[in-house]
């Protein structure tokens, strides 16, 4: 296992998610999109790039049918208003509630990169290799 330094851009993005909670995750084969308790979507790509963009703008930029983008916007609003009781089809709750984000670390094992999102209650791990990214459960 080799610890990797965050790039300057990753550090910048990560600093903005400290203190936030992950309400839901929208997974695509090459992207993980974390719905935060602020009106932003934190996206992590299989190449390690990250973005933090307001929900509506981030969702509008996704290469998805208009009906799916509309549903994602509605689900994001519902999850913030209703919490875990919200009925959603596209976002999934994180595998475990991690609480407020306190740190993000990267490390490699062979050709696989692991990203640990460390909260005040638990840790969530995303893994990517090549063009594929997913959460460990």
C-alpha positions in Angstrom: 0.0 0.0 0.0 1.4 3.4 -1.0 -0.1 6.6 0.2 -0.7 9.1 -2.6 -0.6 12.9 -2.3 -3.7 14.8 -3.4 -3.1 17.1 -6.3 -3.4 20.8 -5.7 -6.8 20.7 -7.4 -8.0 17.7 -5.4 -6.8 19.4 -2.2 -8.8 22.5 -3.2 -12.0 20.5 -3.9 -11.6 18.4 -0.7 -11.2 21.4 1.5 -14.7 22.6 0.4 -16.4 19.2 1.4 -15.0 19.2 4.9 -17.9 19.4 7.4 -20.4 18.2 4.8 -22.4 15.0 4.9 -23.1 12.6 2.0 -26.8 12.2 1.5 -26.7 10.0 -1.6 -24.5 8.6 -4.3 -25.2 8.5 -8.0 -22.9 5.9 -9.6 -21.9 5.7 -13.3 -19.2 3.3 -14.6 -16.6 6.1 -14.7 -17.9 8.5 -12.1 -19.2 8.7 -8.6 -21.4 11.7 -7.7 -21.9 12.4 -4.0 -24.9 14.5 -3.1 -23.9 16.7 -0.2 -26.1 18.3 2.5 -25.2 21.6 0.8 -26.6 22.2 -2.8 -23.5 20.8 -4.4 -22.6 17.6 -6.2 -19.0 16.3 -5.5 -18.0 14.2 -8.5 -15.0 11.9 -8.6 -13.9 10.4 -11.8 -12.1 7.1 -12.5 -9.0 9.1 -13.5 -9.0 10.8 -10.0 -10.2 14.1 -11.2 -12.7 15.9 -8.9 -15.3 18.6 -9.3 -17.6 20.4 -6.8 -20.5 22.0 -8.7 -23.9 23.2 -7.8 -26.5 20.4 -8.2 -28.5 21.8 -11.1 -25.4 22.8 -13.1 -23.6 19.5 -12.4 -26.6 17.4 -13.2 -27.3 19.4 -16.4 -23.8 18.6 -17.6 -24.2 14.8 -17.2 -24.5 12.8 -20.4 -27.9 11.5 -19.6 -31.5 11.7 -21.0 -33.3 14.8 -20.1 -35.9 12.8 -18.0 -33.1 11.3 -15.9 -31.5 14.6 -15.3 -34.8 16.1 -14.3 -35.4 13.1 -11.9 -31.9 13.6 -10.4 -32.6 17.2 -9.6 -36.0 16.3 -8.0 -34.4 13.6 -6.0 -31.6 15.8 -4.8 -34.2 18.3 -3.5 -36.3 15.5 -1.9 -33.2 14.0 -0.2 -32.3 17.4 1.4 -35.9 18.1 2.5 -36.9 14.6 3.6 -33.6 12.9 4.5 -33.4 9.1 4.3 -37.2 8.9 4.1 -37.2 10.4 0.5 -38.3 8.0 -2.3 -35.6 8.0 -4.9 -34.7 5.8 -7.9 -31.3 7.1 -9.1 -29.5 8.3 -6.0 -28.7 5.6 -3.4 -27.9 6.2 0.2 -24.2 5.7 1.1 -23.4 2.2 2.3 -22.9 3.6 5.8 -23.5 7.0 7.3 -20.1 8.5 7.9 -21.2 11.8 9.5 -19.4 15.0 8.7 -16.5 14.7 6.3 -13.2 15.3 8.2 -10.5 14.1 5.7 -10.0 12.4 2.3 -7.0 10.2 1.6 -5.7 8.4 -1.4 -3.6 5.3 -1.6 -2.7 2.7 -4.2 -2.6 -1.1 -4.0 -1.1 -2.5 -7.2 -2.9 -0.7 -10.1 -6.0 0.2 -8.0 -6.5 3.5 -6.3 -8.5 3.8 -3.1 -10.1 7.0 -1.9 -11.1 7.0 1.8 -13.7 9.6 2.8 -13.2 9.9 6.5 -16.2 11.2 8.5 -16.6 11.8 12.2 -18.6 8.5 12.5 -17.2 6.1 9.9 -15.2 5.8 6.6 -16.4 5.4 3.0 -14.1 3.9 0.4 -14.2 4.4 -3.3 -12.0 2.4 -5.6 -10.9 2.9 -9.2 -8.8 1.0 -11.7 -8.5 1.9 -15.3 -11.9 3.5 -16.4 -14.0 2.0 -13.6 -14.9 3.4 -10.2 -17.2 2.1 -7.5 -17.8 2.2 -3.7 -16.8 -0.6 -1.4 -19.6 -1.8 0.7 
